[in-house]
Amino acid sequence: MYSNMYRVQLWPNGRWDRQPWRMVAANSEAEAAYKATGEHLEKAGREGPRVKLRARVMPPGARGQVTPFYSS
């Protein structure tokens, strides 16, 4: 059973999708990104640049707090 609804925005064709954010039931931000894209993405970090930005996830109740996820 999923405990939270996350909002996910995708990055198709080199820009942010203009469609409304997708609502995804998941237990974590990473799981929400996977469910929205069908790919396992890595959470953005300070390890260096990533190849492509693929999704950003907003946790429930967050206002403006977004976690970006990248493909490796």
C-alpha positions as CSV (number, residue, x, y, z in Angstrom):
1,M,0.0,0.0,0.0
2,Y,1.3,3.5,-0.9
3,S,1.4,6.1,1.8
4,N,1.8,9.3,-0.3
5,M,0.8,11.0,-3.5
6,Y,3.8,12.7,-5.3
7,R,3.6,15.2,-8.1
8,V,6.0,14.5,-11.0
9,Q,7.0,16.6,-13.9
10,L,8.8,15.1,-16.9
11,W,11.5,16.4,-19.2
12,P,10.7,15.1,-22.7
13,N,12.3,16.6,-25.8
14,G,14.7,18.8,-24.0
15,R,12.3,20.9,-22.0
16,W,9.8,20.7,-19.1
17,D,6.5,19.1,-20.1
18,R,3.8,21.7,-20.3
19,Q,1.2,19.2,-19.2
20,P,0.0,19.3,-15.5
21,W,2.2,17.5,-13.1
22,R,1.3,13.8,-12.8
23,M,0.0,12.5,-9.5
24,V,1.7,9.3,-8.5
25,A,1.1,7.1,-5.5
26,A,4.4,5.9,-4.1
27,N,6.4,5.3,-0.9
28,S,9.3,7.5,-1.9
29,E,10.4,10.2,-4.4
30,A,12.6,7.7,-6.3
31,E,9.7,5.3,-6.6
32,A,7.4,8.1,-7.9
33,A,10.1,9.1,-10.5
34,Y,10.3,5.5,-11.6
35,K,6.5,5.1,-11.9
36,A,6.3,8.2,-14.0
37,T,9.2,7.5,-16.4
38,G,9.5,3.7,-16.4
39,E,13.2,4.1,-15.7
40,H,15.4,4.0,-12.6
41,L,16.7,7.5,-12.2
42,E,19.3,8.8,-9.8
43,K,18.7,11.6,-7.3
44,A,20.6,14.7,-8.2
45,G,23.7,15.2,-6.1
46,R,27.0,16.9,-6.0
47,E,28.8,14.1,-7.8
48,G,29.0,16.1,-11.0
49,P,26.8,16.8,-14.0
50,R,24.3,14.2,-15.3
51,V,23.7,13.3,-18.9
52,K,20.0,14.3,-19.0
53,L,17.5,15.7,-16.6
54,R,14.5,13.5,-16.8
55,A,12.0,14.2,-14.0
56,R,11.4,16.4,-10.9
57,V,9.4,15.2,-8.0
58,M,7.5,17.3,-5.4
59,P,6.7,15.5,-2.2
60,P,3.2,15.8,-0.6
61,G,2.7,19.1,1.3
62,A,5.9,20.7,-0.1
63,R,5.5,24.1,-1.5
64,G,8.2,24.8,-4.1
65,Q,10.5,22.0,-2.7
66,V,11.4,19.9,-5.8
67,T,13.8,17.0,-6.0
68,P,15.4,16.5,-9.5
69,F,16.2,13.0,-10.8
70,Y,18.6,12.3,-13.7
71,S,19.3,9.4,-16.0
72,S,22.8,8.1,-15.8
